[in-house]
Amino acid sequence: MAALLEDFAAILRSGRLTMGPYLERFEQEFAACVGTEHAVGMHSGTAPLEVALRYWGVEGGEVVVPTNTFIASSNAALLAGGHPVLCDIDPQTLSSGLPQIEAQVGEKTRAVVAVHIAGLIAPDIEAIRSFCRARGLLLLEDAAHAHGASANGQLAGNLGDAAAFSFFPTKPLTTGEGGMLSTNDRDLADFARSFRTHGVSAKGRSLERLGNNYRLPELSAALGLRQLARLAEHTAERNRLATCYRDAFTRLGCGEVLLPEFSGRVHAYYKFPVRLPAGKRREWVVAQLREHWGIEAGSVYWPPCHLTPFYQRELGYGLGDFPVAEEVLAQVVSLPIFPGLSDEAVEMVCCGLAEILAEAKGDCRGDK
Ligand SMILES: Cc1ncc(COP(=O)(O)O)c(C=O)c1O
């Protein structure tokens, strides 16, 4: 904390509050961490999604996106002038694998967005990549949940043609608000640097294209640098907490743990989703956890994109379009997981859930 405050003081003293040395270093260190040649900082995680899709010229074309994601993954296609085509999910990983993606690819498809939901890279990401290459489709990773996750030693952010990270406060790495594009494509990186500064050329003088202000301020970059230095430690701690959860679930039998562990995969554990037994409503369970145990649980995600009012009204989606997502996600609760959470807290969450599901009071809580 003291070191971060010194960074902040240095930035304020310098008077250089944006596009300065902290952003440059953050980009360099982020790219080195992920293993890509380029990283471009932006003011949100939605911005790199939109910018990559704009650069690829998806306007008038289709972009395949899982229905189980934060709406920004899909909205980015609309912002870039394209048409999002949603796809169903695998009931165990909660993400879209090749079968679900392939089912939605057609003549107009230009790109596929692979979302590493809750921090797990799809087990068939290599097959998805080969499929995209063979069809001439661009593969965009939405790595907003997946800082530190890897597949066979390759980090999320270096598995497709480009990737987008979010640094929103709840994410495994935060800058308050912010995001990063990572890519090995130099022309895309130059386009992104230009687009984030109103379309001014990378060299800085002439206006080359339409752009916007998507810049990441220096204070945010300084925070990002400090967070990045601890990413490996935080990822290890999230994985340790996940093991505690798995052990407690085996002992207490309070639902089905999702997102299996696959060999060669390191999970970022942005969330710890579990599936409730049939007949238990997720809203009721979440409310009970809050009311009786003071535990904040959430979703990944409910409703899925195709059941949001906007997508139903504007894009014609409706109930019944993606049966697996509808059935499974309605029963998924995501439990708290973050560095600083104690083992006792994990035990209390599991006890609380077990008790609520048994609809009996007292067993686990003792005399609290
Ligand atoms: C999967 C996913 N994609 C994209 C985003 C968008 O990131 P941001 O809110 O930083 O724009 C988020 C943020 O919550 C997300 O969870």
Ligand as a Chemical Component Dictionary entry (heavy atoms), coordinates in Angstrom:
data_LIG
# 
_chem_comp.id                   LIG 
_chem_comp.type                 NON-POLYMER 
_chem_comp.pdbx_formal_charge   0 
_chem_comp.three_letter_code    LIG 
# 
loop_
_chem_comp_atom.comp_id 
_chem_comp_atom.atom_id 
_chem_comp_atom.alt_atom_id 
_chem_comp_atom.type_symbol 
_chem_comp_atom.charge 
_chem_comp_atom.model_Cartn_x 
_chem_comp_atom.model_Cartn_y 
_chem_comp_atom.model_Cartn_z 
_chem_comp_atom.pdbx_ordinal 
LIG C1 C1 C 0 -17.111 -11.714 -19.273 1  
LIG C2 C2 C 0 -16.971 -10.213 -19.274 2  
LIG N1 N1 N 0 -16.725 -9.600  -20.439 3  
LIG C3 C3 C 0 -16.581 -8.266  -20.520 4  
LIG C4 C4 C 0 -16.712 -7.473  -19.407 5  
LIG C5 C5 C 0 -16.642 -5.996  -19.566 6  
LIG O1 O1 O 0 -15.679 -5.399  -18.778 7  
LIG P1 P1 P 0 -15.854 -3.888  -18.267 8  
LIG O2 O2 O 0 -16.964 -3.864  -17.280 9  
LIG O3 O3 O 0 -14.512 -3.593  -17.658 10 
LIG O4 O4 O 0 -16.135 -3.052  -19.458 11 
LIG C6 C6 C 0 -16.956 -8.056  -18.166 12 
LIG C7 C7 C 0 -17.080 -7.215  -16.958 13 
LIG O5 O5 O 0 -17.738 -7.432  -16.024 14 
LIG C8 C8 C 0 -17.101 -9.474  -18.091 15 
LIG O6 O6 O 0 -17.370 -10.086 -16.941 16 
# 
loop_
_chem_comp_bond.comp_id 
_chem_comp_bond.atom_id_1 
_chem_comp_bond.atom_id_2 
_chem_comp_bond.value_order 
_chem_comp_bond.pdbx_ordinal 
LIG C1 C2 SING 1  
LIG C2 N1 SING 2  
LIG C2 C8 DOUB 3  
LIG N1 C3 DOUB 4  
LIG C3 C4 SING 5  
LIG C4 C5 SING 6  
LIG C4 C6 DOUB 7  
LIG C5 O1 SING 8  
LIG O1 P1 SING 9  
LIG P1 O2 DOUB 10 
LIG P1 O3 SING 11 
LIG P1 O4 SING 12 
LIG C6 C7 SING 13 
LIG C6 C8 SING 14 
LIG C7 O5 DOUB 15 
LIG C8 O6 SING 16 
# 
